[in-house]
Amino acid sequence: PEVLSTRNDIRDCSTDPPYLPPTATNTTVRLAVLRGIMWTHGVHAYIVPSTDAHMNEYISERDARLGWLTGFTGSAGTAVVTQDKAALWTDSRYWTQAERELDCNWELHRTTAVESIGMWILKAVPAEGNVSLDPFLFSIETWNSYSQALHGSSRTLLPLETNLVDQAWSDQRPLPSSSEIYSLPAEFTGSSWQEKVAGIRQQMEQHMQHPTAVLLSGLEETAWLFNLRGDDIPYSPVFYSYTLLTNTTISLFVEQSRLSVAAQESLRSGCPGPLCVELMEYGQVSAHLHDYTQGNVTVWLGTEYTTYGLYSIIPQEKLLEESYSPVMMAKAVKNTHEQEMLRAAHVRDAVAVIQYLLWLEKTVPQGKVDEFSGAQHIDTLRWAQEHSCGPSFQSISASG
């Protein structure tokens, strides 16, 4: 048979047997295992998102549930599995990629609208059926959209805290990161974590609703607040964590064994007292939040980064909701020192780009460089700059 060019090498499910390119993943066994687990839970349809418990677009390998289940490795998509159907929704950036990576178990829908997913579910799931998802992987807004799409249809939207894909993935699932979480040197921050905490507490005091606590779910919020960094997600200097900051206490939910000695000393330097950081295990956040909200309290949170799972633990009358938490807003305003650091980083990066352009001028006429080797070379030049910790996303290199 004629060898197809890579540009056209996509699946063809209309032939017998179907044509699958070498880039497609065989998902038959994975789907069978998941469907068995769904059956035991009484679930008729299961929704799988591409994000993680902190609403990140880019995620760790351990959180790539959509990729493992479907074979599709794009950064945005949603899958729904029933006992006899499986479908993936994604946007136009990824249509060709999806046709190369999916096998014929999957229908591809060229949209990301929840309305489209909801309509499909209503056709695929019988009346009185259960539609389930992991509430700790969906934003409040997305949960509400699904709830609205199924409202009055006699199908039940059933949150399941046990993640069914994780059960199916079992011991093949990648392990969580074990790399060190470290303190950012003071020369880069412009203010200590103690000063940042004091600033947030002042905002709590001055707010007309007088919240007693701020809940942080966005990974960059906790990293910024405590001047800590990690590498749990490629191209992002963050680590898996939550923070509950009250007027008098600070609870940091993180895998304690990963904190460097200097980081632990820094966090414990104010103990005992209101600037003492109590370290708690990452997985304890739900139980701790549940206990905390039994009292006469008000929890301030940013809805953009909080999952429906955490949000639903807090009684409505004890919630102060804004799109972004006060930490996210404070982080967005750079102090003078941070502005200087930003400019200096851009100058160092510009040096690498100029070196790259000179290198291209010499090597392209010799026919010695392609898009991939070019991307590798600019990464090398950037790494050579002082303080480089790597690029903020994979270098996008294209010509012609």
Summary of the structure (lengths in Angstrom):
residues: 400
radius of gyration: 24.0
end to end distance: 29.9
largest distance: 74.4
contacts: 1185
relative contact order: 0.10
helix: 43%
strand: 16%
